[in-house]
Amino acid sequence: MSLTPTILPKSDVLVVALSARTLTASGRRSGLGVTALDLFADADTAAMADRCLTLPSRRLRLPNPALRRALAAPDLHGVPLVYGAGFEDRPELLAALERDRPVLGNAAGTVARLKDPFAFAALLARLGIPHPEIATSLPDDRGGWLMKRAGASGGGHIRPAGRRVPAGHYLQRRVAGRPVSLLFLADGRRVLPVGFSRQWAAPAPRQPFRYGGAVGPLPVPPMREGVAASMIAAVSRIAAEVGLVGLNSADFLAGPEGWCLLEINPRPGATLDLFDRPPMPGLLGLHMAACAGELPQALPPLAGCRAALVVYARTPVLLDSRMRWPDWTADRPCTPAHIPAGAPLCTVLADAADPVEARRLAGRRARELFRRHNLAEAA
């Protein structure tokens, strides 16, 4: 779609992210009119938004000039903006947006502080929160370290440590445990947990930790309530220290020896798919209220679990107008479309009584999608 939109009545909110589909869907559930700006303008995003504008980018990075031109449209003047993934390594772009309009979320300075790995590690050390050791040069035990790109998301940037650490990267000691994420609301002082989820990787050549999906909410057995409570307490201390607002998530590794905190994502993330469903109120509405200092007293419990699995193209895929997406898919590319090998094709959703069955069902549906449309052999 063109970046020169038709003049329309103002939306209630702008959402900007690498992919704006989850925020757009949440906005619709919250009763809000949404203008979405992202890199994909998927068919389901466009169907839910007042309008959906593509930000052309040769890399998976928000393009500053195109974004600024899109936001300069007269009918978007003064419309508040909510951001998702894509600004973690771009605090200067976020700061520029803050000068032009209300931005509902954590300030650029807060994002910069939390996504600077060494400033974040120093904060955790001062607060007494367990976290992996980090370094700028390779120690002798090279096999015990990972290399990460500062401010990156999605897991595709994580590698086993090599001989060289490129600029903008750092090393993090490997820690045993299973990845667990906590989605929470914050009002600048307090936090309200939304729920825990578990993530998994979809390894690819040169991308052994590529994000594969998540499932939640996780039931917390009575014997592990103390672990969950200590994680929430750690997040609460960070939120009060830096003044976190709105929806955020915290990524942990949890194992028999305890847990450690890997990072705080100071914006709404991919796990909205798991929690933004009835009887939960629309989470974008709750995010906006929390940014204004308003937290609900409590949130309703969700029945069952939902898995959201990212399906990657195994080979180059050509989608034409005959493609019929099942109802349990999301992030559906507009057709015709060429999806390169290794790129995300869509997201598969699955609901079940427990996390194991939800993830299994999502896997069966992904395999069905490939069989039904012969995607593995598409040219």
C-alpha positions in Angstrom: 0.0 0.0 0.0 1.2 3.5 -0.7 2.7 5.6 2.1 0.5 8.5 1.0 -2.8 7.5 2.6 -6.2 8.7 1.8 -7.5 11.3 4.2 -9.6 9.4 6.7 -11.0 10.2 10.2 -8.3 9.9 12.8 -7.6 6.5 14.4 -7.5 6.3 18.2 -3.9 5.0 18.1 -1.0 4.3 15.8 0.9 1.0 16.3 4.4 0.7 14.9 6.5 -2.5 15.0 8.4 -4.9 12.8 5.1 -6.7 12.7 2.1 -4.9 14.0 -0.4 -7.7 13.8 -0.7 -8.6 17.5 -1.0 -5.0 18.5 -3.6 -4.4 15.9 -5.6 -7.4 16.9 -5.4 -6.3 20.6 -6.5 -2.8 19.6 -9.5 -4.1 17.9 -10.4 -6.2 21.0 -10.0 -3.1 23.0 -12.5 -1.2 20.9 -9.9 1.1 19.4 -9.4 2.4 15.8 -5.9 1.5 14.8 -3.5 2.6 12.0 -0.8 0.0 11.7 2.7 0.6 10.3 5.1 -2.3 9.8 7.3 -4.1 7.4 4.8 -6.7 6.1 1.2 -5.3 5.9 -0.1 -8.9 6.2 -3.6 -9.6 5.0 -5.0 -10.1 8.5 -3.3 -7.0 9.9 -4.9 -5.0 7.0 -8.3 -6.5 7.6 -8.3 -5.5 11.3 -6.8 -2.0 11.0 -8.4 1.2 9.9 -5.5 1.3 7.5 -2.2 -0.6 7.2 0.9 1.1 5.8 4.0 -0.8 4.6 7.4 0.5 5.7 9.7 -0.8 2.9 12.9 -2.2 4.3 15.6 -4.4 2.8 16.5 -5.7 6.2 14.4 -6.5 9.2 14.8 -3.0 10.5 12.4 -0.1 10.8 13.4 2.4 8.1 13.7 5.9 9.7 13.0 8.1 6.6 10.0 6.0 5.5 8.5 5.9 9.0 8.9 9.7 9.5 7.2 10.3 6.1 4.3 8.1 6.9 3.8 9.7 10.3 3.8 13.2 8.7 0.4 12.5 7.0 -2.0 15.3 8.1 -4.7 13.0 9.5 -2.1 11.2 11.7 -0.9 14.4 13.3 -1.1 14.2 17.1 -2.4 10.6 17.1 -0.7 8.7 20.0 1.7 6.0 19.1 2.3 2.6 20.6 5.5 0.8 19.6 6.3 -2.9 19.6 9.5 -4.8 18.5 12.0 -2.9 16.4 13.1 0.0 18.7 15.3 -1.9 21.1 18.5 -0.9 19.2 17.0 2.4 18.0 16.4 4.6 21.1 17.4 7.7 19.0 14.5 7.0 16.6 12.1 6.5 19.5 13.3 9.8 21.0 12.7 11.6 17.7 9.1 10.2 17.7 8.6 11.4 21.2 9.2 15.0 20.1 6.5 14.8 17.5 3.5 13.2 19.3 2.5 11.3 22.4 4.3 8.0 22.6 2.5 5.5 25.0 5.2 3.3 26.4 8.5 3.4 28.1 10.6 6.5 27.2 13.6 6.3 24.9 16.0 6.7 27.8 14.5 3.8 29.7 14.7 1.6 26.6 18.4 2.6 26.1 19.2 1.8 29.7 17.5 -1.6 29.7 18.9 -2.7 26.3 22.5 -1.7 27.0 23.8 -5.1 28.2 26.4 -3.7 30.6 24.2 -1.0 32.1 21.5 -3.7 32.6 23.9 -6.1 34.2 25.1 -3.4 36.6 21.5 -2.7 37.5 20.8 -6.3 38.2 23.9 -6.7 40.3 23.0 -3.6 42.4 19.5 -5.0 42.9 20.8 -8.5 43.8 19.0 -10.2 40.9 20.6 -13.4 39.4 21.9 -12.9 35.8 24.5 -14.5 33.5 28.0 -13.1 33.4 28.7 -10.9 30.3 32.0 -9.9 28.7 33.5 -8.0 25.7 36.4 -10.3 25.0 36.5 -14.1 24.8 37.6 -15.9 28.0 39.6 -19.1 27.9 36.5 -21.3 28.2 35.1 -20.3 24.8 32.6 -23.2 24.7 30.8 -21.8 27.7 29.8 -18.5 26.1 27.3 -17.2 23.6 27.6 -14.1 21.4 24.6 -11.7 21.1 23.9 -8.4 19.3 23.0 -5.6 21.7 19.4 -4.5 21.4 18.4 -7.4 19.0 15.3 -9.6 19.3 14.0 -12.8 18.0 17.0 -15.1 18.8 18.3 -15.2 15.3 21.3 -13.1 16.3 22.6 -15.5 19.0 25.6 -17.7 18.2 28.1 -19.8 20.0 31.0 -17.5 20.8 33.8 -17.5 18.1 37.2 -16.0 18.1 36.1 -12.5 17.3 33.4 -10.2 18.9 32.2 -7.8 16.2 31.2 -4.2 17.1 27.8 -4.0 18.7 28.0 -7.5 20.1 28.8 -8.9 23.5 29.4 -12.3 25.1 27.1 -14.0 27.7 28.0 -17.0 29.7 25.8 -20.1 29.0 23.5 -21.0 31.8 21.5 -24.2 32.2 17.7 -23.9 32.3 14.5 -23.7 30.3 13.4 -20.3 28.9 10.4 -18.8 30.7 8.9 -15.4 30.0 6.7 -13.2 32.2 4.3 -10.8 30.6 3.3 -8.0 33.0 1.7 -4.6 33.3 3.5 -1.7 35.1 2.4 1.8 36.1 5.8 3.3 36.9 5.8 1.9 40.5 4.0 -1.4 40.7 3.6 -4.4 38.4 0.6 -6.7 37.7 1.5 -10.1 36.3 -0.4 -11.2 33.2 1.1 -14.7 32.9 4.1 -16.9 32.4 4.9 -18.6 29.1 7.5 -21.0 27.8 9.4 -20.3 24.6 11.3 -22.6 22.2 13.8 -22.3 19.4 13.4 -23.2 15.7 17.1 -23.8 14.8 18.3 -23.0 11.3 21.8 -22.9 9.7 23.8 -20.2 11.5 20.8 -19.4 13.7 20.7 -22.1 16.4 18.6 -20.0 18.7 16.0 -18.6 16.2 12.7 -17.9 17.9 10.2 -20.8 17.3 7.2 -19.9 19.4 5.7 -19.8 22.8 3.0 -21.4 24.9 1.0 -20.1 27.9 -0.2 -19.4 30.4 1.9 -21.9 32.3 0.3 -23.4 35.4 2.4 -22.9 38.4 2.5 -26.0 40.6 2.3 -25.3 44.4 5.9 -26.4 45.0 7.1 -23.8 42.5 5.0 -20.9 43.6 8.0 -19.6 45.5 10.0 -19.6 42.2 7.3 -17.6 40.4 6.9 -15.2 43.3 10.7 -14.5 43.4 10.7 -13.8 39.6 7.8 -11.4 40.0 9.5 -9.8 42.9 12.7 -9.2 40.9 10.6 -7.7 38.0 8.9 -5.5 40.6 12.2 -4.1 41.8 13.4 -3.3 38.3 10.1 -1.7 37.4 10.2 0.6 40.5 13.9 1.4 39.9 13.5 2.5 36.2 9.8 3.5 36.2 8.5 0.9 33.7 5.1 1.5 32.3 2.6 -0.4 30.2 3.0 -4.0 28.9 6.5 -5.5 29.2 8.0 -8.9 29.4 10.9 -10.5 31.3 12.9 -13.5 29.9 14.3 -16.0 32.4 16.2 -19.3 32.4 14.8 -21.6 35.1 16.4 -24.8 36.1 17.0 -27.2 39.1 19.7 -24.8 40.4 17.4 -21.8 40.4 16.7 -19.0 37.9 18.4 -16.1 36.3 17.1 -13.1 34.4 18.2 -12.7 30.8 16.5 -9.5 29.7 13.6 -7.1 30.0 11.7 -6.3 26.9 10.3 -2.8 27.6 7.3 -3.0 25.2 4.5 -5.4 24.2 5.8 -8.5 22.6 5.0 -11.7 20.7 3.3 -13.4 23.7 0.2 -11.1 23.3 -1.1 -14.0 21.1 -1.2 -16.3 24.2 -3.0 -13.9 26.6 -5.0 -11.5 24.5 -8.2 -13.6 24.5 -11.5 -13.8 26.4 -12.1 -13.3 29.3 -9.0 -11.1 29.3 -9.7 -7.5 28.4 -7.9 -6.2 25.3 -4.3 -5.9 26.4 -3.6 -2.8 24.2 -6.3 -0.9 26.1 -4.7 -2.1 29.4 -1.3 -1.1 28.1 -2.5 2.5 27.3 -4.2 2.7 30.7 -1.1 1.5 32.5 1.0 4.1 30.7 -1.3 6.7 32.3 -0.7 5.2 35.7 -3.9 3.0 35.9 -3.7 -0.7 36.7 -6.7 -3.0 37.2 -7.1 -4.5 40.6 -6.9 -8.0 39.1 -7.0 -9.9 35.8 -9.4 -12.7 35.0 -7.8 -16.2 34.8 -7.6 -17.7 31.3 -8.9 -21.2 30.6 -6.5 -23.7 29.0 -3.3 -22.8 27.1 -2.5 -21.4 23.7 0.6 -22.0 21.6 1.8 -19.7 18.9 4.3 -21.4 16.5 6.2 -19.5 13.9 6.3 -21.3 10.5 9.4 -20.7 8.5 9.6 -21.4 4.8 11.8 -24.4 4.2 12.5 -23.5 0.6 11.5 -20.4 -1.5 7.7 -20.2 -1.5 5.5 -18.5 -4.1 2.1 -17.8 -2.8 -0.7 -17.0 -5.3 -4.3 -16.1 -5.0 -5.4 -19.7 -4.6 -3.8 -19.8 -1.1 -6.5 -20.3 1.5 -5.3 -19.8 5.0 -6.8 -21.9 7.7 -8.6 -20.0 10.6 -5.8 -21.1 13.0 -3.1 -19.2 11.1 -2.1 -15.5 11.6 0.5 -13.2 10.0 -0.8 -14.2 6.6 1.1 -12.6 3.7 -1.0 -10.8 1.0 -0.9 -12.7 -2.3 0.9 -12.9 -4.6 4.0 -13.1 -2.5 7.5 -14.6 -2.6 8.7 -15.9 0.7 12.5 -16.6 0.7 13.8 -19.8 2.3 14.2 -19.3 6.0 11.8 -16.3 6.2 8.6 -16.4 8.4 5.7 -17.8 6.4 2.9 -17.4 9.0 2.1 -18.1 12.7 0.1 -21.2 13.7 -2.2 -20.9 16.8 -3.5 -23.8 18.8 -5.6 -24.0 22.0 -5.6 -27.0 24.3 -6.0 -27.9 28.0 -2.3 -27.9 28.8 1.0 -26.5 27.4 2.2 -29.8 26.1 -0.9 -30.6 24.1 -1.2 -27.0 22.8 2.4 -27.2 21.5 1.8 -30.6 19.9 -1.4 -29.4 18.2 0.5 -26.4 16.8 3.2 -28.7 15.4 0.6 -31.0 13.8 -1.1 -27.9 12.2 2.2 -26.6 10.9 2.9 -30.0 9.2 -0.7 -30.0 7.8 -0.1 -26.6 6.3 3.0 -27.8 4.5 1.2 -31.0 3.3 -2.0 -29.2 2.2 -0.3 -26.6 0.1 2.9 -28.6 -0.9 4.9 -25.7 0.5 8.1 -27.6 0.9 8.3 -28.1 -2.8 7.0 -24.7 -4.0 9.2 -22.8 -6.4 
